[in-house]
Amino acid sequence: GLANRMVGTAYLDDTIWPHYAQDYNRIRVLSSSYPNESTLMGASPDFIVASYNSAFREQYTHNGKTRGIFTNATVGPCAGNGSEWGQTWRTCRPQLHASVGTYLFMDACEDSSLRPSTVNEDTVYDSMRALGAIFQVNVNPIIQDMKKDFDNAEATISSAMHGAPLKVVWLDCVGRCCSDNTGEQAFVGGATGAPAMLMQEAGLRNVFSNKAGNWVCVNKRDIVAAAPDVIIAVDAAWDTALQKINWLYNDTAFCQMDALRGARFVSIPFSASTLSPRNGPAAHDLALAALHVRLGTLTASRQSGVSSFNPHMLQLQTKNSKCPLQMSAVVYDNDDRGNDDNADKNDNDSLALGLGLGLGIGLPVAAMIVGAGAWLWWRNRKPSS
C-alpha cells in the first residue's frame, strides 16, 4: 500500500481497526484532534483526504470558540467562489489547491447539491473507486469483500428473525449535539446518511427512517414510542458508548423500554460509521451483535470493532441508577466471545470502549488508517505539479 508514503494522520476518534493496525503504527500522528495549520503544512503534504468538511475550514468564531484551521499565515484569506457557501464558516480547499490536492468524501461535500440524496452501498464503492483512481490502486477486491459482508449480514438477520424486522435506534450523541437546552433530545441516525446505510446493509430496521437527514435530533418520547429491539450506541473518545448507556439508565422515561430491561446494546466505533472498507465488516458484525443481545445467538465476528457488552458488568454499572438493570429479562449471558472483539476490554470496571486509543477507518487506497474526522497526508516521490 501507501503506508510508507504517508506523512501524517490526525483526529483519533476510537480504537484502530486491527486489519490496518500494523501499517497505521508506522505513520506519524500529528494531533489527537485537528492539527494547527503550522503542524499540518509543516508536514509538506501533496494531498489531504478528509471525511468531513470541517477539516478544511478557515478559522472562525462560533459561540465564543475559535474553530477551523487555516489563516492568512498559510493559505488564507479563504474567500470567493468555492470558499463561501452561505455558512458561518468558509472552506480553504480552493486556496489549498494551489499546491495541495484534496479529497472530501461525497456525503460531506460543501456544496450540498453534490451530495447523494441518500447514502447507500454504491456511495461507498464510488468513493473507494475515486480514491483508487487518484492513487492508482485496484480497489475492486475490497469492494467485492464488502458486498459479501453486506449480503451475508442481511441474510443472517432474515434467517434468524424468520422475516420479522429487528428494529434499532442509532444513538449517535447525547447531551451535546442538539441545540435543545432541556436535555429532552438525542442525536440519532436519520434516513439518508451512513448510519442509515449501515443499518440497512446489516438487515436492521431503522426506527427513524422516516426522519430526513444523515443525523437528526429527536425527543426522548420519540425513542420510547419507537420501541426499538436493540440500541446501537456509537463509541467515540469524546462521547463513549458507555456514557450513552448511563444516560439512558439514569432517566425514568426509558425505564420500561424492553431494550433497557434486556440490556440490548451494541457498540460501534464512530470511525466505522464513516465511509470506508470497514463498513462491510461493521455491517456484518452489527447483524451478529444485534442478534446476540436480542436472541442470545453466538457467531464469530469480522473483528470490525462492533461489540456487545457484558450484562453482568452493566448490572453493576447501573445498580445506583434510576433504572437499575435486572438480569431476569436478559437473554444472553456474559459477552458473546465469538462476536465481541472488545470482550476483554469490556471486562474492566469502567466498561470503556475505545477511549481515544487510535483511529479506525481504512482508506481503500492503502493498507492504512486515517482519521474519521480528518486527514490523510500523502507525499509523492516527486513534487506535485
Secondary structure by P-SEA (a helix, b strand, c coil): ccccccccccccccccccccaaaaaaccccccccccaaaaaaacccbbbbccccccccccccccccccccccccccccccccccccccccccccccccccccccccccccccccccccccaaaaaaaaaaaaaaacccaaaaaaaaaaaaaaaaaaaaaaaccccbbbbbccccccccccccccbbbbbccccaaaaaaaaaccccccccccccbbbbcaaaaaaacccbbbbbbcccccaaaaaaaaaacccccccccccccbbbbbbccccccccaaaaaaaaaaaaaaaaacbbbbbccccccccccaaaaaaaccccccccccccccccccccccccccccccccccccccccbbbbbbccccccccccbbbbbbcccccc
